[in-house]
Amino acid sequence: MNRDAFDADISRHIWDTKYRFRSGDTIRDRTIEDTWRRIARALAAVEKEPARWENAFYAILEDFRFLPGGRIQAGAGTDRRVTLFNCFVMGIIEDSMDGIFDGLKEGALTMQQGGGVGYDFSTLRPQGMKAKAVGGIASGPVSFMRIWDAMCATLLSTGARRGAMMATLRCDHPDIETFIDAKQTPGELRHFNLSVLVTDDFMRAVREGTDWPLVFPHEQGDGEIVRRRWSGTSAPVPCRVHRRVPARLLWDKLMRATYEYAEPGVLFVDRINRLNNLWYRETISATNPCGEIPLPPYGACDLGSVNLVAFVRDPFTDRATLDWSALAETTRAAVRLMDDVIDASRFPLPRQAEMARGTRRIGLGLTGLADTLIMLGLHYAEPPAREFAARVMRTICHDAYRCSIELAREKGPFPFLDSDRHMQGEFIRALPQDIRDGIARYGIRNSHLTAIAPTGTISLLANNISSGLEPVYDFSHTRRVLEMDGRYAEYRLTDYALSVFRRRHPSAPLPRAFVDAQALAPEAHLAMEAALQPYVDNAISKTVNVPRDVSFTAFQNIYQRAYDLGLKGCTTFRPNPITGAVLASAHENKTAPHCCNIEREAD
């Protein structure tokens, strides 16, 4: 390349501070091209023809066509003791002091190597219940979450990479109300994202207006007993009913907390498990920190995103189009690259390595969707934009599956594959016939292939393109970021599509396709996510931006609508005093959802 790959100062900053390889005081990556070459060479080294695949991988990395997850970019080819995986869900937390602190240690080791972690705290007995071994009184899951939060803060103070954690709790756990309220105090659990595991039965109880039992697995004692398939169990177990609450009141409490404080989010856990390709061997009750990768205990997933703006031809003209063949070619190479990550990576824990190599899960997604729509003259909220986006994700999904089948022919299917039962999966049954025939005949290399991550940091790296499937948050704003010396600095940012338009049309009025998140109704956000969900076998990280003055009744309907649209979860952001400001427009401060904080997100 003869030109500078960076059009934005913040992009150079992101590369220099997060992904540029230094060995002590020695700079190893002199240019971004050196970074691309380092990644390509390191991952191709596991291939039988490394030179061939190094060139193929470099070709998709060049000019940010494909953006591997941040851990891959920072760690591949450095010989550092780090993982190349962004996402982990930790093991089931045993309800004992030994089990709790074993879980804490495993989380610390994982975050020390750069992984974001998710935990389901539902296995911990509720506050006030007798501890089984010593006769003491349990302090409840939220009290132990504070220990994890302090551990994460301590790791950060040592100079470790800033990490994030996800905490989940079942909607029928007796401490669910305490969990819902947990982050309403400034400074409390700042290193956690929170999500409630919402079941189909609970949604039914909300709509029918019935009472909802709060329960916990019992060992002895009197009281009403029900059976639940609890976190960490393979079959329904007896649970004692601690009390009953009106389902609608509990839902209102959850919605009010989310309305006022932007957390907790919700995960529709039954749907997640029903659509899981490994439904026959896994039960999922947690996700990675941003929610796009639901994972079983010790599950791990490497991430990567196709940069759609790189495939736009003749933007802002009547000839504007997407290079579909180049998109498909890049998708196939990206699947191979991400599959090689599994063999090239280190893992913090042996059980994580076993799970990753047994399932060979990857999460290939897209980014730059909103900018691509703008460059093609499509309005984010209108049907043609959703139809186009669905075609893009369908192309990525189906080409990824076909590539994985070919990899299975060449290298073998993933070890945990049960072919007959895999073919019965709900997501697999919806794939085209040729893909299903290929899986039946040859198997498939990867249990899961697609996910849409927030991509905030890597999208900034790629010259401030719009992130993931999100609309443009703001076309011009300042961003406060952490410098290498520990101080914060502000950068003036201009959205990629706006920069392209202004280079071509310095003084022309903006076309109507230039629409930002604040100008979109929540329904437009949900409709776009729903258009892509059928082609995503993991999940989608999406924040529905909501204006401050939206009514609480209208806000509640967003989550009901997300459930009706078949989504796997929902997260909203309404400006509030707790989360603080990350972005600022030219005219006023604006708060932003936690996933926009590049010091915390997992990519």
C-alpha positions as CSV (number, residue, x, y, z in Angstrom):
1,M,0.0,0.0,0.0
2,N,1.3,3.4,-0.9
3,R,-1.3,5.4,1.0
4,D,-1.8,5.8,4.7
5,A,-4.5,3.3,5.8
6,F,-5.7,5.7,8.5
7,D,-8.1,8.5,7.7
8,A,-8.9,9.4,11.3
9,D,-6.6,10.2,14.2
10,I,-8.5,8.0,16.6
11,S,-8.0,5.1,14.3
12,R,-4.2,5.5,14.5
13,H,-4.5,5.9,18.3
14,I,-6.5,2.6,18.6
15,W,-4.0,0.7,16.5
16,D,-1.0,2.2,18.4
17,T,-2.4,1.7,21.9
18,K,-4.3,-1.6,21.5
19,Y,-3.1,-3.7,18.6
20,R,0.5,-2.5,17.7
21,F,3.0,-5.1,18.7
22,R,5.8,-3.9,21.0
23,S,8.4,-6.0,22.7
24,G,9.5,-3.9,25.7
25,D,10.6,-0.6,24.2
26,T,11.1,-2.1,20.8
27,I,8.3,-1.5,18.2
28,R,7.8,-4.6,16.2
29,D,4.8,-3.4,14.0
30,R,6.2,-0.3,12.2
31,T,3.0,0.0,10.2
32,I,-0.5,-1.4,10.2
33,E,0.6,-3.5,7.2
34,D,3.1,-5.2,9.6
35,T,0.2,-5.9,12.0
36,W,-1.8,-7.5,9.2
37,R,1.2,-9.6,8.1
38,R,1.9,-10.7,11.7
39,I,-1.7,-11.9,12.1
40,A,-1.8,-13.6,8.7
41,R,1.5,-15.4,9.2
42,A,0.8,-16.6,12.8
43,L,-2.6,-18.1,11.9
44,A,-1.5,-19.6,8.6
45,A,1.3,-21.4,10.5
46,V,-1.2,-24.1,11.6
47,E,-2.0,-24.9,7.9
48,K,-0.3,-27.5,5.7
49,E,0.4,-24.8,3.1
50,P,1.2,-21.8,5.3
51,A,2.6,-19.6,2.5
52,R,-0.6,-19.9,0.5
53,W,-2.9,-19.2,3.4
54,E,-0.8,-16.4,4.8
55,N,-1.3,-14.5,1.5
56,A,-5.0,-15.3,1.5
57,F,-5.4,-14.1,5.1
58,Y,-3.4,-10.9,4.4
59,A,-5.7,-10.2,1.4
60,I,-8.8,-10.0,3.6
61,L,-7.1,-8.1,6.4
62,E,-5.7,-5.5,4.0
63,D,-7.7,-2.2,4.0
64,F,-9.8,-3.5,6.9
65,R,-11.9,-5.8,4.7
66,F,-12.1,-8.3,7.6
67,L,-11.7,-7.3,11.2
68,P,-10.7,-10.1,13.6
69,G,-11.6,-9.7,17.2
70,G,-9.4,-7.5,19.3
71,R,-7.6,-10.4,21.1
72,I,-6.6,-11.9,17.7
73,Q,-5.2,-8.6,16.5
74,A,-3.4,-7.9,19.7
75,G,-2.0,-11.4,20.4
76,A,-1.5,-13.4,17.2
77,G,2.2,-13.8,16.4
78,T,3.4,-12.1,19.6
79,D,4.4,-15.2,21.6
80,R,2.8,-13.6,24.6
81,R,1.0,-15.8,27.1
82,V,-2.4,-14.4,26.1
83,T,-5.6,-15.9,24.6
84,L,-6.8,-15.0,21.1
85,F,-10.4,-15.5,22.3
86,N,-12.5,-12.6,23.3
87,C,-15.4,-14.5,24.9
88,F,-15.7,-17.0,27.8
89,V,-18.4,-18.2,30.0
90,M,-17.0,-19.6,33.2
91,G,-17.9,-22.9,35.0
92,I,-20.9,-23.5,37.2
93,I,-20.3,-21.8,40.5
94,E,-20.6,-24.4,43.2
95,D,-22.7,-23.2,46.2
96,S,-19.9,-23.5,48.7
97,M,-17.0,-21.3,49.9
98,D,-14.5,-23.5,48.1
99,G,-16.6,-23.4,44.9
100,I,-17.1,-19.7,45.0
101,F,-13.4,-18.9,45.4
102,D,-12.4,-21.5,42.8
103,G,-14.7,-19.7,40.4
104,L,-13.2,-16.4,41.4
105,K,-9.7,-17.7,40.7
106,E,-10.7,-19.1,37.3
107,G,-12.2,-15.7,36.3
108,A,-9.1,-13.9,37.4
109,L,-6.8,-16.1,35.4
110,T,-9.0,-15.7,32.3
111,M,-9.2,-11.9,32.5
112,Q,-5.5,-11.7,33.2
113,Q,-5.0,-13.2,29.7
114,G,-7.4,-10.8,28.1
115,G,-10.7,-12.7,28.0
116,G,-14.1,-11.2,28.9
117,V,-16.1,-13.5,31.1
118,G,-19.7,-14.4,31.8
119,Y,-21.1,-16.0,35.0
120,D,-24.5,-17.4,36.0
121,F,-24.9,-16.7,39.7
122,S,-28.2,-18.6,40.0
123,T,-26.5,-21.5,41.7
124,L,-25.8,-19.5,44.8
125,R,-28.4,-19.7,47.5
126,P,-30.5,-16.7,48.3
127,Q,-29.8,-14.2,51.1
128,G,-31.0,-15.4,54.5
129,M,-31.0,-19.1,53.6
130,K,-29.0,-21.4,55.8
131,A,-25.6,-22.4,54.5
132,K,-25.5,-26.2,54.2
133,A,-22.1,-27.0,55.8
134,V,-21.5,-24.6,58.6
135,G,-25.0,-23.5,59.6
136,G,-24.4,-19.9,58.8
137,I,-26.7,-17.6,56.9
138,A,-26.1,-17.1,53.1
139,S,-25.5,-13.5,52.0
140,G,-26.8,-14.1,48.5
141,P,-25.4,-13.9,44.9
142,V,-25.2,-10.1,44.7
143,S,-22.9,-10.0,47.8
144,F,-20.5,-12.4,46.1
145,M,-20.7,-10.5,42.8
146,R,-19.0,-7.6,44.7
147,I,-16.0,-9.8,45.3
148,W,-15.7,-10.5,41.5
149,D,-16.1,-6.7,40.9
150,A,-13.3,-6.0,43.3
151,M,-11.1,-8.7,41.7
152,C,-11.6,-7.1,38.2
153,A,-10.8,-3.7,39.5
154,T,-7.6,-5.0,41.2
155,L,-6.5,-6.7,37.9
156,L,-7.0,-3.4,36.1
157,S,-4.9,-1.6,38.7
158,T,-2.0,-3.9,37.8
159,G,-2.0,-2.7,34.2
160,A,-3.9,-5.7,32.8
161,R,-6.1,-5.2,29.8
162,R,-9.4,-3.7,30.9
163,G,-12.0,-6.4,30.9
164,A,-15.7,-6.8,31.3
165,M,-17.9,-9.3,33.0
166,M,-21.5,-10.5,32.4
167,A,-23.6,-11.6,35.4
168,T,-26.9,-13.4,34.9
169,L,-29.6,-14.6,37.3
170,R,-32.7,-16.6,36.7
171,C,-36.0,-14.7,36.8
172,D,-37.3,-17.2,39.4
173,H,-34.3,-16.9,41.9
174,P,-35.4,-15.6,45.3
175,D,-32.9,-12.7,45.1
176,I,-34.0,-11.6,41.6
177,E,-35.3,-8.2,43.0
178,T,-31.9,-7.5,44.7
179,F,-30.2,-8.4,41.4
180,I,-32.4,-6.0,39.5
181,D,-31.6,-3.2,41.8
182,A,-27.9,-3.9,42.1
183,K,-26.5,-1.2,39.9
184,Q,-28.7,1.7,41.0
185,T,-26.0,3.0,43.3
186,P,-23.2,4.9,41.6
187,G,-20.0,2.9,41.6
188,E,-21.7,-0.4,42.4
189,L,-20.7,-3.4,40.3
190,R,-19.2,-1.1,37.6
191,H,-17.3,-4.0,35.9
192,F,-20.4,-6.1,35.4
193,N,-23.1,-6.0,32.8
194,L,-26.3,-7.6,34.2
195,S,-28.9,-9.6,32.4
196,V,-31.9,-11.5,33.7
197,L,-32.6,-15.0,32.4
198,V,-36.2,-14.7,31.3
199,T,-38.1,-17.9,30.6
200,D,-41.1,-18.5,28.3
201,D,-43.1,-19.4,31.4
202,F,-42.4,-16.1,33.0
203,M,-43.4,-14.2,29.9
204,R,-46.6,-16.2,29.9
205,A,-47.2,-15.3,33.5
206,V,-46.6,-11.6,32.8
207,R,-49.2,-11.6,30.0
208,E,-51.7,-13.7,32.0
209,G,-51.3,-11.7,35.1
210,T,-50.6,-14.7,37.4
211,D,-48.4,-15.0,40.4
212,W,-44.8,-16.1,39.9
213,P,-43.0,-18.5,42.3
214,L,-39.4,-17.6,43.4
215,V,-37.7,-20.9,44.1
216,F,-34.3,-22.5,44.9
217,P,-33.2,-26.2,44.8
218,H,-33.9,-27.6,48.2
219,E,-32.3,-30.3,50.2
220,Q,-34.6,-30.5,53.2
221,G,-37.3,-28.5,54.9
222,D,-41.0,-27.9,54.6
223,G,-42.9,-25.9,52.0
224,E,-44.3,-26.1,48.5
225,I,-42.1,-28.0,46.0
226,V,-41.9,-27.5,42.3
227,R,-39.6,-29.0,39.7
228,R,-37.2,-26.8,37.6
229,R,-34.3,-27.5,35.3
230,W,-32.0,-25.3,37.4
231,S,-28.7,-23.8,36.3
232,G,-26.0,-26.5,36.4
233,T,-28.5,-29.4,36.3
234,S,-29.1,-31.7,33.4
235,A,-32.7,-32.5,34.4
236,P,-35.5,-30.9,36.5
237,V,-34.8,-30.9,40.2
238,P,-37.0,-30.3,43.2
239,C,-37.1,-26.6,44.2
240,R,-38.7,-25.1,47.3
241,V,-41.0,-22.1,46.7
242,H,-39.7,-19.2,48.9
243,R,-42.5,-16.9,48.0
244,R,-44.7,-15.8,45.2
245,V,-44.9,-12.4,43.6
246,P,-47.2,-11.0,40.9
247,A,-45.4,-11.6,37.6
248,R,-46.4,-8.2,36.3
249,L,-45.1,-6.4,39.3
250,L,-41.7,-8.2,38.9
251,W,-41.7,-7.4,35.2
252,D,-42.5,-3.8,36.0
253,K,-39.6,-3.7,38.5
254,L,-37.2,-5.0,35.9
255,M,-38.5,-2.6,33.3
256,R,-38.3,0.3,35.7
257,A,-34.7,-0.4,36.5
258,T,-33.8,-0.7,32.9
259,Y,-35.7,2.5,32.1
260,E,-34.0,4.5,34.8
261,Y,-30.5,2.9,34.8
262,A,-30.1,1.0,31.5
263,E,-29.7,-2.3,33.3
264,P,-30.4,-5.2,33.6
265,G,-30.9,-6.4,30.1
266,V,-32.9,-9.6,29.4
267,L,-31.9,-12.9,27.8
268,F,-34.7,-15.1,26.5
269,V,-33.0,-18.2,27.8
270,D,-35.5,-20.8,26.6
271,R,-35.2,-19.5,23.0
272,I,-31.4,-19.4,23.3
273,N,-31.4,-23.1,24.3
274,R,-34.0,-24.2,21.8
275,L,-32.1,-22.6,18.9
276,N,-28.7,-23.8,20.0
277,N,-27.0,-26.0,17.4
278,L,-25.6,-28.1,20.3
279,W,-29.0,-28.5,22.0
280,Y,-28.3,-32.1,22.5
281,R,-25.2,-31.7,24.7
282,E,-25.4,-28.2,26.2
283,T,-27.5,-26.1,28.6
284,I,-26.8,-22.4,28.3
285,S,-27.4,-19.9,31.1
286,A,-24.8,-17.2,30.5
287,T,-23.2,-15.2,27.7
288,N,-20.1,-13.2,27.0
289,P,-20.1,-9.6,28.3
290,C,-21.9,-8.1,25.4
291,G,-24.4,-10.9,24.9
292,E,-23.7,-12.0,21.3
293,I,-22.2,-15.4,22.3
294,P,-24.4,-17.6,24.5
295,L,-22.1,-20.2,25.9
296,P,-22.1,-23.3,28.1
297,P,-19.8,-23.7,31.1
298,Y,-16.2,-23.1,30.0
299,G,-17.4,-22.2,26.5
300,A,-15.3,-19.9,24.4
301,C,-15.7,-18.2,21.1
302,D,-13.4,-16.2,18.8
303,L,-14.9,-13.3,17.0
304,G,-14.5,-11.5,13.6
305,S,-16.5,-9.1,11.5
306,V,-16.8,-8.5,7.8
307,N,-16.4,-4.7,7.1
308,L,-19.3,-4.1,4.7
309,V,-18.1,-0.6,3.7
310,A,-15.1,-2.2,2.0
311,F,-17.4,-3.8,-0.5
312,V,-19.4,-0.7,-1.5
313,R,-18.8,0.3,-5.1
314,D,-19.6,3.8,-6.5
315,P,-21.1,5.1,-3.2
316,F,-23.6,8.0,-3.4
317,T,-24.3,7.5,-7.1
318,D,-27.1,5.9,-9.0
319,R,-24.6,3.0,-9.7
320,A,-24.0,2.3,-6.0
321,T,-23.9,-1.4,-5.2
322,L,-22.3,-4.0,-3.1
323,D,-19.7,-6.4,-4.5
324,W,-21.5,-9.6,-3.6
325,S,-18.9,-12.0,-5.0
326,A,-16.1,-10.3,-3.0
327,L,-18.2,-10.4,0.1
328,A,-18.7,-14.2,-0.3
329,E,-15.0,-14.7,-1.0
330,T,-14.0,-12.8,2.1
331,T,-16.5,-14.7,4.2
332,R,-15.0,-18.0,3.2
333,A,-11.4,-16.9,3.9
334,A,-12.5,-15.4,7.2
335,V,-14.1,-18.7,8.4
336,R,-10.8,-20.5,7.7
337,L,-8.8,-17.8,9.5
338,M,-11.1,-18.0,12.5
339,D,-11.0,-21.8,12.6
340,D,-7.2,-21.6,12.6
341,V,-7.4,-19.3,15.6
342,I,-8.7,-22.2,17.7
343,D,-5.5,-24.2,17.0
344,A,-3.2,-21.2,17.3
345,S,-4.6,-19.8,20.6
346,R,-3.5,-20.4,24.2
347,F,-6.2,-20.8,26.8
348,P,-6.2,-19.7,30.4
349,L,-7.7,-23.0,31.6
350,P,-7.5,-26.6,30.2
351,R,-11.3,-27.0,30.3
352,Q,-11.7,-23.9,28.1
353,A,-9.3,-25.4,25.6
354,E,-11.2,-28.7,25.7
355,M,-14.5,-27.0,25.0
356,A,-13.2,-24.7,22.3
357,R,-11.5,-27.5,20.4
358,G,-14.4,-29.8,20.9
359,T,-17.0,-27.5,19.4
360,R,-14.8,-25.2,17.3
361,R,-17.3,-22.4,17.8
362,I,-16.7,-19.2,15.9
363,G,-18.7,-16.0,15.7
364,L,-18.4,-14.3,12.2
365,G,-20.5,-11.2,11.8
366,L,-20.7,-7.9,10.1
367,T,-19.9,-4.3,10.9
368,G,-20.4,-1.0,9.1
369,L,-24.0,-1.8,8.2
370,A,-25.4,1.6,8.8
371,D,-22.7,3.4,6.8
372,T,-23.2,0.9,4.0
373,L,-26.9,1.6,3.9
374,I,-26.2,5.4,3.8
375,M,-23.7,5.0,1.0
376,L,-26.2,3.0,-1.0
377,G,-29.0,5.5,-0.4
378,L,-31.1,3.2,1.9
379,H,-32.8,4.6,5.0
380,Y,-32.2,2.4,8.1
381,A,-35.8,2.4,9.2
382,E,-37.4,1.4,5.8
383,P,-38.1,-2.1,4.4
384,P,-35.5,-1.9,1.5
385,A,-32.7,-1.4,4.1
386,R,-33.9,-4.4,6.1
387,E,-34.2,-6.5,3.0
388,F,-30.7,-5.6,1.9
389,A,-29.3,-6.3,5.4
390,A,-31.0,-9.6,5.5
391,R,-29.5,-10.5,2.1
392,V,-26.1,-9.6,3.4
393,M,-26.4,-11.7,6.6
394,R,-27.9,-14.6,4.6
395,T,-24.9,-14.5,2.3
396,I,-22.4,-14.5,5.2
397,C,-24.3,-17.2,7.0
398,H,-24.7,-19.6,4.1
399,D,-21.2,-19.1,2.7
400,A,-19.8,-19.6,6.2
401,Y,-21.7,-22.9,6.5
402,R,-20.6,-24.1,3.1
403,C,-17.0,-23.2,3.9
404,S,-17.2,-25.1,7.2
405,I,-18.5,-28.2,5.4
406,E,-15.5,-28.0,3.1
407,L,-13.2,-27.6,6.0
408,A,-14.8,-30.7,7.6
409,R,-14.0,-32.7,4.4
410,E,-10.4,-31.5,4.5
411,K,-9.7,-31.4,8.2
412,G,-12.5,-33.3,9.9
413,P,-15.7,-32.2,11.7
414,F,-15.7,-30.7,15.2
415,P,-15.1,-33.6,17.7
416,F,-18.4,-33.1,19.7
417,L,-20.6,-33.5,16.6
418,D,-23.4,-36.0,16.8
419,S,-24.5,-35.8,13.2
420,D,-27.9,-37.3,13.4
421,R,-29.0,-35.1,16.3
422,H,-27.2,-32.1,14.9
423,M,-29.4,-32.3,11.8
424,Q,-32.5,-32.1,14.0
425,G,-31.6,-28.7,15.4
426,E,-34.1,-25.9,14.7
427,F,-31.5,-23.6,13.1
428,I,-30.0,-26.3,11.0
429,R,-33.4,-27.4,9.7
430,A,-33.9,-23.9,8.4
431,L,-30.7,-23.9,6.2
432,P,-30.8,-24.5,2.5
433,Q,-31.1,-28.1,1.3
434,D,-27.5,-28.2,-0.1
435,I,-26.1,-27.2,3.2
436,R,-28.1,-29.8,5.1
437,D,-27.1,-32.4,2.7
438,G,-23.4,-31.4,3.0
439,I,-23.6,-31.6,6.8
440,A,-25.3,-35.0,6.7
441,R,-22.6,-36.3,4.3
442,Y,-19.4,-34.7,5.5
443,G,-20.2,-33.2,8.9
444,I,-19.2,-29.6,9.7
445,R,-16.0,-28.1,11.1
446,N,-17.6,-25.6,13.5
447,S,-20.7,-26.0,15.7
448,H,-21.6,-22.4,15.4
449,L,-20.5,-19.8,12.8
450,T,-22.3,-16.5,13.0
451,A,-22.6,-13.7,15.6
452,I,-23.0,-10.0,15.5
453,A,-20.8,-8.3,18.0
454,P,-20.8,-4.6,19.0
455,T,-17.4,-4.1,17.3
456,G,-17.0,-0.6,18.8
457,T,-13.2,-0.6,19.0
458,I,-12.4,-2.4,15.8
459,S,-14.9,-0.2,14.0
460,L,-13.0,2.8,15.3
461,L,-9.8,1.2,14.0
462,A,-11.3,0.9,10.5
463,N,-11.6,4.7,10.2
464,N,-14.7,5.1,12.4
465,I,-17.2,3.1,10.5
466,S,-20.6,2.5,12.1
467,S,-20.4,-0.4,14.5
468,G,-22.1,-3.8,14.1
469,L,-25.6,-3.5,12.9
470,E,-26.2,-0.3,14.9
471,P,-27.3,2.9,13.3
472,V,-24.8,5.7,13.4
473,Y,-24.9,7.0,16.9
474,D,-23.9,10.5,15.9
475,F,-22.3,11.8,12.7
476,S,-20.0,14.2,14.5
477,H,-18.9,14.0,18.1
478,T,-16.0,13.9,20.5
479,R,-14.8,10.7,22.2
480,R,-12.9,10.4,25.4
481,V,-10.4,7.6,25.3
482,L,-7.6,6.3,27.5
483,E,-4.0,7.1,26.4
484,M,-1.1,4.9,27.1
485,D,0.1,7.1,29.9
486,G,-3.2,6.5,31.8
487,R,-4.6,9.9,31.0
488,Y,-7.8,10.6,29.0
489,A,-7.8,12.5,25.8
490,E,-10.7,13.7,23.6
491,Y,-10.8,13.0,19.8
492,R,-13.0,14.7,17.3
493,L,-14.7,12.1,15.2
494,T,-16.6,12.2,12.0
495,D,-18.6,9.2,10.8
496,Y,-17.0,7.3,7.8
497,A,-20.0,7.7,5.5
498,L,-20.2,11.4,6.2
499,S,-16.4,11.8,5.5
500,V,-16.8,10.0,2.2
501,F,-19.8,12.1,1.2
502,R,-18.0,15.3,2.0
503,R,-15.0,14.4,0.0
504,R,-17.2,14.0,-3.0
505,H,-19.8,16.7,-2.3
506,P,-18.2,19.4,0.0
507,S,-21.2,21.7,0.2
508,A,-24.2,19.6,-0.9
509,P,-27.1,18.9,1.6
510,L,-27.1,15.5,3.2
511,P,-29.3,12.9,1.5
512,R,-32.2,11.6,3.7
513,A,-30.4,8.3,4.3
514,F,-28.2,10.1,6.8
515,V,-30.2,9.2,9.9
516,D,-28.7,8.7,13.3
517,A,-29.8,6.6,16.3
518,Q,-31.7,9.4,18.0
519,A,-33.9,10.0,15.0
520,L,-35.0,6.4,14.9
521,A,-38.0,4.9,16.7
522,P,-37.2,1.8,18.9
523,E,-39.3,-0.3,16.5
524,A,-36.7,0.5,13.7
525,H,-33.9,-0.9,15.9
526,L,-35.9,-4.1,16.7
527,A,-37.0,-4.6,13.1
528,M,-33.4,-4.5,11.8
529,E,-32.3,-7.0,14.5
530,A,-35.2,-9.3,13.7
531,A,-34.3,-9.1,10.0
532,L,-30.9,-10.5,10.7
533,Q,-31.6,-12.9,13.5
534,P,-32.7,-15.9,11.3
535,Y,-29.1,-16.0,9.9
536,V,-27.3,-15.8,13.3
537,D,-26.8,-19.1,15.1
538,N,-25.1,-17.5,18.1
539,A,-26.8,-14.1,19.0
540,I,-26.7,-10.4,18.3
541,S,-25.4,-7.6,20.5
542,K,-27.7,-4.7,19.9
543,T,-28.6,-1.6,22.0
544,V,-31.9,0.0,21.3
545,N,-31.4,3.8,21.9
546,V,-34.4,5.4,23.6
547,P,-34.9,9.1,24.0
548,R,-35.0,10.4,27.6
549,D,-38.6,11.6,27.3
550,V,-40.1,8.2,26.1
551,S,-43.0,7.1,28.4
552,F,-42.5,4.2,30.7
553,T,-45.5,2.4,29.1
554,A,-44.0,2.7,25.6
555,F,-40.6,1.6,26.9
556,Q,-42.0,-1.6,28.4
557,N,-43.5,-2.5,25.0
558,I,-40.0,-2.6,23.5
559,Y,-39.1,-5.7,25.5
560,Q,-42.5,-7.4,24.8
561,R,-42.0,-6.7,21.1
562,A,-38.4,-8.1,21.2
563,Y,-39.8,-11.3,22.6
564,D,-42.6,-11.4,19.9
565,L,-40.1,-10.8,17.1
566,G,-38.1,-13.9,18.1
567,L,-35.0,-12.2,19.4
568,K,-32.7,-13.9,21.9
569,G,-32.4,-10.9,24.2
570,C,-32.9,-7.1,24.5
571,T,-30.8,-4.2,25.8
572,T,-31.9,-0.6,25.7
573,F,-30.2,2.6,26.6
574,R,-32.0,5.7,27.8
575,P,-29.8,8.6,28.9
576,N,-29.4,8.5,32.7
577,P,-27.2,10.0,35.4
578,I,-25.5,6.7,36.5
579,T,-23.7,5.5,33.4
580,G,-21.9,8.8,32.6
581,A,-20.9,10.4,29.3
582,V,-18.7,8.8,26.8
583,L,-19.7,10.6,23.6
584,A,-20.3,14.3,23.2
585,S,-21.9,15.9,20.2
586,A,-20.8,19.3,18.9
587,H,-23.6,20.9,20.9
588,E,-24.3,18.9,24.0
589,N,-23.1,16.0,26.1
590,K,-24.6,12.7,25.3
591,T,-24.5,9.5,27.3
592,A,-23.9,6.2,25.6
593,P,-24.6,2.6,26.4
594,H,-21.9,0.6,28.2
595,C,-21.0,-1.3,25.0
596,C,-19.7,2.0,23.5
597,N,-17.0,2.3,26.2
598,I,-13.9,1.0,24.4
599,E,-12.1,0.6,27.7
600,R,-14.6,-2.1,28.8
601,E,-16.0,-3.9,25.7
602,A,-14.6,-7.3,24.7
603,D,-13.4,-6.6,21.2
